[in-house]
Amino acid sequence: MSMRTEQYGRMGLDKDVIELGERVRAELEERFRALDEMAEYNQLKVLDAMQRHQVSEACLLGSTGYGYNDLGRDTLEAVYADVFRAEDALVRPQITCGTHALALALMSNLRPGDELLSPAGKPYDTLEEVIGIRDEGNGHSSGSLKEYGISYRQVELLEDGSFDYPAIRDAINEKTRMVTIQRSKGYQTRPSWSVEQIGELIAFIRSVKPSLTIMVDNCYGEFVQEREPVEMGADLAVGSLIKNPGGGLCACGGYIVGKKECVENAAYRLTSPGLGKEVGASLTTLPSFYQGLFMAPCVTASAVKTAIFAANIYERLGFFVLPNGTEPRNDIIQAVTLGSPEKLCAFCEGIQAAAPVDSHVRPEPWPMPGYDANVIMAAGAFVSGSSIELSADGPLKEPYNVYFQGGLSFYHGALGILKSVQSLKERCGLKIN
């Protein structure tokens, strides 16, 4: 018995669970080597950008007050623009989360009378209130796009999960000003899009109406492939620093990259017209912002390995998984259909038990803001809510899908998956093949 399997046993895994993990890991060695090559390319791309923009020790010092002439902040944004092949970037701790970054990009580049189009069905749950799709009936103004006179239209996907190009053509009209494309599936069972698929969709939309502003919600997709959406023609790509690009080190923040005019609009909305990117103190965030970006390609590759490992484990145990065990990866999220609230909760309890922080805590479902059902979330992370760290969550509604993501190292991610299997075995009588 190896030292690794002995340690697994000391951490509460039964022999059959350990052996299942060992078999699957052996089968994935060649695929993991290909992921290492992708990580190496992206690591070199980030390093090249940092060197060409002459990142120095002075860039790590930060600023206070208004944040005028913040060398580190401005250099970081130049590095982000370079890495994502964009004209400009807005990378700030004042952007509180991915949803905030998306709302900022939308509200700053749309005007009353405009229409927003989603060509791939309903967007992620937390954007429903931003757009004004879901009325919470709370008796006060939410400031949604709808309240500002901005309309919304969506085109459903075809039954096979592909884009309905004729319907998209018909949906684009004289009012359509902006298109939003969500790269990751979110709480849905559709595929996550590759940058090549997004590029094909963008090219089609441009052929119908070239003047449209096209935004890609890039959350969970950064560094999973060698190219990014702006390289495929997107005007904007938006994400969170407590997901992939923060490398597990950023404690907060978000980014917007893309066309200079679109990014400037977002900056004016974030701060104030006339001020834009010139203000916004970086305080003490810059060391983690730089180092997190530097680490992001390797950390993201570890998360992708964990997702592939999870898919193969649960597929072997008879569960429906999306993507399946052999499909290419376009984001770090792995969905598993568990079929009951008991199994969903047991899965999340196993992930929590593998955490470095709060492993003794038992996660419970709760009415999480922005969702239409109670959500259970396992997230024993160093940064609260960090989705690049080992985490799992899902709404308590049929078909009881769990969405698993992250893992700063594959070794931690593998333990988390095996602990989830152990929890299902103990709580729900899961049989191990």
C-alpha positions in Angstrom: 0.0 0.0 0.0 1.4 3.4 -1.0 1.8 6.3 1.5 -1.0 8.1 -0.4 -3.5 5.3 0.0 -2.6 5.0 3.7 -3.3 8.7 4.2 -6.6 8.4 2.4 -7.5 5.7 4.9 -6.6 7.9 7.8 -8.9 10.6 6.4 -11.9 8.4 6.5 -12.1 6.7 3.1 -13.0 3.0 2.8 -10.8 0.7 0.8 -13.3 0.3 -2.1 -13.6 4.1 -2.5 -9.8 4.5 -2.5 -9.4 1.7 -5.1 -12.0 3.3 -7.4 -10.1 6.5 -7.3 -6.8 4.8 -8.1 -8.2 3.0 -11.1 -9.7 6.2 -12.6 -6.5 8.2 -12.0 -4.5 5.6 -13.8 -6.8 5.8 -16.8 -6.6 9.6 -17.0 -2.8 10.0 -17.0 -2.5 10.7 -20.8 -5.3 13.2 -20.7 -3.8 15.0 -17.8 -0.5 15.4 -19.6 -2.4 17.3 -22.4 -3.9 19.6 -19.8 -0.4 20.3 -18.5 0.7 21.4 -21.9 -2.3 23.8 -22.1 -1.4 25.2 -18.7 2.2 25.7 -19.8 1.1 27.7 -22.8 -1.2 29.9 -20.7 1.4 30.3 -18.0 3.9 31.6 -20.6 1.3 33.9 -22.1 0.7 35.5 -18.7 4.4 35.8 -17.9 5.1 37.3 -21.3 2.5 40.0 -20.7 3.9 40.8 -17.2 7.5 41.1 -18.6 6.5 43.2 -21.6 4.6 45.7 -19.4 7.5 45.8 -17.0 5.8 44.8 -13.8 8.1 45.9 -11.0 8.2 45.9 -7.2 6.7 49.4 -7.2 3.6 47.9 -8.9 2.8 46.0 -5.8 2.6 48.9 -3.4 -1.0 50.1 -4.1 -2.6 53.5 -3.4 -5.1 55.1 -1.0 -7.6 57.9 -1.2 -8.7 58.8 -4.7 -6.1 56.4 -6.2 -4.7 58.9 -8.7 -1.6 57.8 -10.6 -1.8 54.3 -9.3 1.1 52.6 -11.2 0.3 49.1 -10.1 -3.4 49.3 -10.9 -2.8 50.8 -14.3 -0.1 48.3 -15.2 -2.2 45.4 -14.0 -5.0 46.6 -16.4 -2.5 46.8 -19.2 -1.4 43.2 -18.4 -5.0 41.9 -18.4 -5.7 43.6 -21.7 -2.6 41.9 -23.2 -3.4 38.5 -21.8 -7.0 38.6 -23.0 -6.0 40.2 -26.4 -8.2 43.2 -25.7 -7.8 47.0 -26.2 -8.4 47.9 -22.6 -9.3 46.4 -19.2 -10.9 47.4 -16.0 -9.7 45.3 -13.0 -10.8 46.5 -9.7 -11.4 45.4 -6.1 -14.5 47.7 -6.2 -16.2 45.3 -8.5 -17.7 43.1 -5.9 -18.5 39.8 -7.8 -19.1 38.4 -11.3 -22.8 39.5 -11.3 -21.7 43.0 -10.5 -19.2 43.0 -13.3 -21.8 41.8 -15.7 -24.4 44.3 -14.5 -21.7 47.0 -14.9 -20.9 46.0 -18.5 -24.6 45.9 -19.4 -25.8 49.0 -17.7 -22.9 51.1 -19.0 -23.3 50.1 -22.6 -27.1 50.1 -23.0 -29.5 53.1 -23.1 -33.3 53.5 -22.6 -35.0 52.1 -25.7 -32.3 49.6 -26.5 -32.9 45.8 -26.4 -30.6 43.1 -25.0 -30.6 39.7 -26.7 -29.6 36.4 -25.3 -29.2 33.9 -28.2 -28.7 30.9 -25.9 -31.7 30.9 -23.6 -32.0 32.1 -20.1 -28.9 33.5 -18.5 -27.5 32.7 -15.0 -30.0 33.0 -12.2 -28.5 36.1 -10.6 -28.8 38.1 -13.8 -32.6 37.6 -13.9 -33.1 40.5 -11.5 -30.4 42.6 -13.2 -32.3 42.3 -16.5 -35.7 42.4 -14.8 -36.9 39.0 -15.8 -37.9 38.0 -12.3 -40.0 40.3 -10.2 -39.3 39.7 -6.5 -42.3 41.7 -5.5 -40.4 43.4 -2.7 -42.1 46.8 -3.1 -39.1 48.9 -4.0 -37.2 49.8 -7.2 -34.4 47.3 -8.0 -32.8 49.4 -10.7 -33.0 46.6 -13.3 -32.5 47.2 -17.0 -36.3 46.8 -17.4 -36.9 49.8 -15.1 -34.6 51.9 -17.2 -36.6 51.1 -20.3 -34.3 48.5 -21.7 -36.1 45.5 -23.2 -34.9 41.9 -23.3 -35.4 39.1 -25.7 -34.0 35.5 -25.6 -33.8 32.7 -28.2 -34.1 29.2 -26.8 -31.6 26.5 -27.8 -32.6 23.7 -30.1 -33.4 20.3 -28.5 -29.9 19.1 -29.1 -28.4 22.1 -27.2 -27.2 23.9 -30.3 -27.9 27.5 -31.4 -31.1 28.2 -33.3 -29.5 30.4 -36.0 -32.7 31.1 -38.0 -34.5 32.2 -34.7 -31.6 34.3 -33.7 -31.7 36.1 -37.1 -35.4 36.8 -36.7 -34.9 38.1 -33.1 -32.4 40.7 -34.1 -34.2 44.0 -34.9 -33.8 47.7 -35.1 -33.8 48.0 -31.3 -31.3 45.3 -30.6 -28.2 47.0 -29.3 -26.3 44.4 -27.3 -26.0 40.6 -27.2 -25.0 38.6 -24.1 -23.5 35.1 -24.4 -22.9 33.0 -21.3 -20.0 30.8 -21.8 -20.6 28.4 -18.8 -23.8 26.5 -18.4 -24.5 27.8 -14.8 -27.5 25.9 -13.2 -28.5 24.4 -16.6 -28.1 21.1 -18.4 -26.9 22.6 -21.7 -23.3 22.3 -22.8 -20.7 25.0 -21.9 -19.5 26.7 -25.0 -16.0 26.5 -26.4 -14.4 29.7 -27.6 -14.6 28.3 -31.1 -18.4 27.8 -30.8 -18.7 31.4 -29.4 -16.7 32.6 -32.3 -19.0 31.0 -34.8 -22.0 32.5 -33.1 -20.4 36.0 -33.0 -19.6 35.7 -36.7 -23.2 34.9 -37.5 -24.5 37.8 -35.4 -22.1 40.2 -37.1 -23.4 39.0 -40.5 -26.9 40.0 -39.4 -26.1 43.3 -37.7 -22.5 44.3 -37.6 -23.0 47.3 -35.2 -24.1 45.1 -32.2 -22.1 45.1 -29.0 -21.4 41.5 -28.0 -20.5 40.6 -24.4 -19.4 37.2 -23.2 -19.9 36.1 -19.6 -16.5 34.5 -19.2 -17.0 33.2 -15.6 -15.4 29.8 -15.0 -13.9 29.7 -18.5 -10.7 31.6 -18.3 -7.5 29.7 -19.1 -9.5 26.4 -19.8 -8.5 26.8 -23.5 -5.6 28.6 -25.1 -7.8 31.4 -26.5 -10.3 33.8 -25.0 -13.6 35.3 -26.3 -12.2 38.7 -27.3 -9.9 36.9 -29.7 -13.0 35.5 -31.4 -14.6 38.9 -31.9 -16.4 39.7 -28.6 -16.5 43.4 -27.7 -16.4 42.5 -24.0 -15.5 39.6 -21.8 -16.4 39.8 -18.1 -15.5 37.7 -15.0 -14.7 37.5 -11.3 -11.3 37.4 -9.6 -12.5 34.9 -7.0 -12.9 32.4 -9.9 -10.3 31.3 -12.4 -8.2 34.5 -13.0 -7.6 35.1 -9.3 -5.7 31.9 -9.0 -7.2 31.3 -5.5 -5.3 34.3 -4.1 -7.6 37.3 -4.8 -9.9 38.1 -1.9 -12.3 40.1 -4.1 -12.7 41.9 -7.4 -13.8 41.5 -11.0 -12.6 42.4 -14.5 -14.0 43.7 -17.8 -11.8 43.5 -20.9 -12.6 44.4 -24.5 -13.0 47.4 -26.8 -11.7 50.6 -25.3 -15.0 52.5 -25.7 -17.0 49.7 -24.0 -14.5 49.4 -21.1 -14.4 53.2 -20.6 -18.2 53.2 -20.4 -18.0 50.6 -17.7 -15.4 52.7 -15.8 -17.6 55.8 -15.9 -20.5 53.7 -14.5 -18.3 52.2 -11.8 -16.9 55.5 -10.6 -18.4 58.7 -12.2 -18.7 60.4 -15.5 -15.5 62.5 -16.0 -13.5 60.3 -13.6 -13.6 56.8 -15.0 -10.5 54.7 -14.6 -8.5 57.6 -13.1 -9.8 57.0 -9.6 -10.2 53.9 -7.4 -7.6 53.1 -4.8 -6.1 49.6 -5.0 -5.2 49.7 -1.3 -3.4 46.4 -0.4 -4.9 44.2 -3.1 -2.3 44.4 -5.8 0.2 41.7 -4.7 -2.6 39.1 -4.7 -4.1 40.4 -8.0 -0.7 40.0 -9.7 0.3 36.7 -8.1 -3.2 35.3 -8.5 -3.1 36.0 -12.3 0.4 34.5 -12.5 -0.8 31.3 -10.8 -4.2 31.2 -12.6 -3.2 28.9 -15.6 -1.9 26.2 -13.4 -4.6 26.4 -10.8 -7.3 26.4 -13.5 -5.7 23.3 -15.0 -5.9 21.6 -11.6 -9.6 22.5 -11.4 -10.2 21.0 -14.9 -8.4 17.8 -13.9 -10.6 17.6 -10.8 -13.7 18.1 -12.9 -12.7 15.3 -15.4 -11.9 13.0 -12.4 -15.3 13.7 -10.9 -17.1 13.0 -14.2 -15.3 9.7 -14.7 -15.9 8.6 -11.0 -19.6 9.4 -11.0 -20.2 8.1 -14.5 -18.8 4.8 -13.4 -21.1 4.8 -10.4 -24.1 5.1 -12.8 -25.0 8.8 -12.5 -25.7 11.2 -15.4 -22.8 13.7 -15.7 -22.4 16.8 -17.8 -19.9 17.0 -19.5 -19.4 13.3 -19.7 -16.1 11.6 -18.9 -14.6 12.0 -22.3 -15.9 15.3 -23.7 -13.6 18.3 -24.2 -13.7 20.9 -21.4 -14.8 24.5 -21.9 -15.1 25.5 -18.2 -14.3 24.2 -14.7 -17.8 23.2 -13.8 -18.9 19.5 -13.5 -22.6 18.8 -13.1 -23.8 15.5 -11.6 -27.5 14.6 -11.6 -28.1 13.0 -8.1 -31.8 12.5 -8.3 -32.8 13.3 -4.7 -32.4 16.0 -2.1 -30.7 13.4 0.3 -28.0 12.6 -2.2 -27.5 16.3 -3.1 -26.9 17.1 0.6 -24.7 14.0 1.1 -22.5 15.0 -1.8 -22.0 18.5 -0.5 -21.3 17.2 3.0 -18.5 15.1 1.6 -17.0 18.1 -0.2 -17.2 20.2 2.9 -15.5 17.4 4.9 -12.5 17.6 2.6 -12.0 21.3 3.0 -9.0 23.0 4.7 -11.3 25.5 6.3 -14.5 24.6 8.2 -14.3 20.9 7.4 -16.2 20.3 10.7 -19.2 22.3 9.5 -22.2 20.6 7.9 -23.7 22.6 5.1 -27.4 23.2 5.1 -29.8 24.4 2.4 -30.8 28.1 2.6 -32.6 30.8 0.6 -29.6 32.3 -1.1 -30.2 35.8 -2.6 -30.8 35.7 -6.4 -32.1 32.1 -6.6 -35.7 30.8 -6.8 -35.1 27.7 -4.6 -33.1 26.9 -1.5 -29.4 26.3 -2.3 -27.0 24.0 -0.5 -23.3 25.0 -0.8 -20.1 23.4 0.3 -17.3 25.9 0.3 -14.6 25.4 3.0 -12.4 28.1 1.3 -9.7 30.5 2.3 -11.7 33.2 0.4 -15.4 33.3 1.1 -17.4 32.2 -2.0 -14.3 31.5 -4.0 -15.3 29.2 -6.9 -11.8 28.3 -8.0 -11.3 26.7 -4.6 -12.9 23.3 -4.0 -16.7 23.9 -3.8 -20.0 22.4 -4.8 -23.5 23.7 -4.8 -27.0 23.1 -6.2 -30.6 24.2 -5.9 -32.9 21.8 -4.0 -35.2 21.2 -6.9 -35.6 18.4 -9.5 -33.5 16.8 -10.9 -31.3 17.7 -8.0 -28.1 18.5 -9.9 -25.0 19.3 -8.0 -22.5 21.7 -9.6 -18.9 21.0 -8.6 -15.9 23.2 -9.4 -12.5 24.2 -8.3 -9.6 22.8 -6.5 -6.4 24.8 -6.0 -4.5 21.5 -6.5 -5.7 18.3 -8.1 -4.7 16.4 -5.0 -7.2 18.3 -2.9 -9.8 18.1 -5.6 -9.4 14.3 -5.9 -9.8 13.9 -2.1 -13.0 16.0 -2.2 -14.6 13.8 -4.9 -13.7 10.7 -3.0 -15.1 12.1 0.2 -18.3 12.9 -1.6 -18.5 9.2 -2.7 -17.8 8.1 0.8 -20.6 10.4 2.1 -23.1 9.0 -0.4 -22.1 5.4 0.6 -22.6 6.1 4.3 -25.7 8.3 4.1 -27.5 6.9 1.1 -26.3 3.3 0.7 -24.4 4.0 -2.6 -22.9 0.8 -4.0 -19.2 1.1 -5.2 -18.5 -0.8 -8.4 
